[in-house]
Amino acid sequence: MELIYESTRNADEKVTASQAILKGLANDGGLFVPSKIPALAVDIDELAKMTYQETAYAVMSKFLTDFTEEELKNCIDAAYDSKFDTKEIAPLVSVDNAYYLELFHGSTIAFKDMALSILPHLLITAARKNQVKNEIVILTATSGDTGKAALAGFADVEGTKIIVFYPKHGVSPIQEKQMVTQKGKNTFVIGINGNFDEAQTGVKKMFSDKKLAEMMEEGGYQFSSANSINIGRLVPQIVYYVYAYAKLYAKGEISKGEKINFVVPTGNFGNILAAFYAKQMGIPIAKLICASNENKVLYDFFSTGIYDKNREFLLTSSPSMDILISSNLERLIYWITGNHAKQNSELMQSLSKEGKYEITKKMKEQLSDFYGNYTTEKQTEQVIHKLYQKTGYVLDTHTAVAAGVYAKYREETRDTAKTVIVSTASPFKFTRSVMNSIDKEKYDSMTDFELVDELSRLSKTSVPAAVEEIRNAEICHKTVCDSEEMEDIVKKILNIV
Ligand SMILES: *Cc1c(COP(=O)(O)O)cnc(C)c1O
């Protein structure tokens, strides 16, 4: 049976999975969601034996029902190959009373690789299925990691161009260098004088601009998105929650049906939403623990039922979570309205006009699967410092935010259920913050790449290829603009002025 996707803002806009992937965002500015979450319906003893690729097929085939078996398997095999530095793809390591699910073994050493390795293949397949003749322009806003992972995925992919906007002063030095050294004739990277929310808002505006869409069509182009608003990113992210559960069971760490918690360092709410979908598919998950940094708009939302972005945007040491408008939350809001597009639409309008909305008591009651908290900058440093001192394991800043929230959760609830902390980036991507947490006095004066070598020495891991290759790479992208100029830049790149 074919699974249909509908817009969160208009019940009449319905598309297939491949069309949802191609479009990225619905015409009305809403997000595509499956009309219902399919059951996984695979026995755990069978799941336990599956490779990552097999698990990916079991999960994704339930969602992308208009892809043939051959098409989907080709996409999976092309994505999860030797670009990852381990056959397990997403290894689980046990450290200090928790499991860390390491999602940073792909080509850009952040969890965005888990979905962005496969998205280009899904998109090209979807274009073929739908007889798309236009060139596809991937338009993306990034808080640091999506940009590079999308660039790596789409560089020199026939029939595509990719344009990435990032906050010029809001990413780590390694993140910036990874992006501005990207090769490929079809890649464009632009820094904006503004924060991630401004970049994301600018991109969303272009997506729903009818006049621009006409100009694009005339020029032989159409937009798609590599942001986590694209269902083609969300679905591949469900896979590793299923895989992690099955691996814990296979290793005898949990018994059949035992419920576990996941702690997810959260920004745009894509990663944790995928965990929620895994739970809905039937994976025994108890709590979904949503970890924020000092931009704690989600923590406030889960505690009060009021989403309010009217506050200072803080630049933290976990820049990929510096977000005040968590786009994917809209999919959860839609779900707690009982798939009521009009009600959701009103809340989202209120968000765009007043910067806030409040959910009803009845809606709030349906959020009991979630627990939200946050970790301050000081606490994040301490988490990295202490865990390194105690075990030698080095966390990146985002994962440290999650570990900090998990400690608060344990303290508050005394819940001793087995818990997986989702580890979203390699510490090598945020070397300066990580090393300063370990010993500020000693490392403050070193250069970025001296720190990289020092981190390699003290964590007893070799420098990842992703970092090694940018050490002496040439800068290819130097454009910087104001957020109001984003549309003009895009038109100029595409020569549709
Ligand atoms: C993107 C990102 C996050 C946040 O994930 P969301 O899906 O946006 O919530 C957390 N950590 C790292 C390292 C990231 O790159």
The ligand as a Tripos MOL2 file, in Angstrom:
@<TRIPOS>MOLECULE
LIG
   15    15     1     0     0
SMALL
NO_CHARGES

@<TRIPOS>ATOM
      1 C1         22.5140   19.5310   13.4880 C.3       1 LIG1
      2 C2         23.1820   19.1350   14.7330 C.ar      1 LIG1
      3 C3         22.4770   18.9860   15.9390 C.ar      1 LIG1
      4 C4         20.9990   19.2860   16.0360 C.3       1 LIG1
      5 O1         20.2090   18.3760   15.3240 O.3       1 LIG1
      6 P1         18.7110   18.7500   14.9330 P.3       1 LIG1
      7 O2         18.2370   17.6420   14.0790 O.co2     1 LIG1
      8 O3         18.7940   20.0590   14.1960 O.co2     1 LIG1
      9 O4         17.9540   18.8930   16.1990 O.co2     1 LIG1
     10 C5         23.1600   18.5650   17.0540 C.ar      1 LIG1
     11 N1         24.4870   18.3360   17.0130 N.ar      1 LIG1
     12 C6         25.1960   18.4670   15.8890 C.ar      1 LIG1
     13 C7         26.6450   18.2130   15.9200 C.3       1 LIG1
     14 C8         24.5740   18.8600   14.7090 C.ar      1 LIG1
     15 O5         25.2930   18.9920   13.5810 O.3       1 LIG1
@<TRIPOS>BOND
     1     1     2 1
     2     2     3 ar
     3     2    14 ar
     4     3     4 1
     5     3    10 ar
     6     4     5 1
     7     5     6 1
     8     6     7 2
     9     6     8 1
    10     6     9 1
    11    10    11 ar
    12    11    12 ar
    13    12    13 1
    14    12    14 ar
    15    14    15 1
@<TRIPOS>SUBSTRUCTURE
     1 LIG1         1 GROUP 0 **** ****
